């Protein structure tokens, strides 16, 4: 925000113009925002699934059955969430 406050007025006007041009009467803005949120959510879940998979491999290597069970269940849940988000998008 500080950088925006320090921005010269003429630059702010140019930014306002482009923002209004892009989003002023854009009927698809709501749809675009929903799509963006969907993509970001899916990416976050996929990252969590990868991290969970790494932890699962480590648990399997050490023979930690309790962690294996917990992490396997987490993988199943994350996979389901990714499928749900993908279907919505």
SULHU-V997953 format. One record per helix or strand of 3 or more residues. SS is the DSSP state (H for helix, E for strand). FROM is the first residue (numbers start at 1). LEN is the number of residues. If there is no record, write none. Layout:
# SULHU-V997953
ss=SS from=FROM len=LEN
ss=SS from=FROM len=LEN
This chain:
# SULHU-V997953
ss=H from=2 len=5
ss=H from=9 len=15
ss=H from=29 len=34
ss=H from=65 len=24
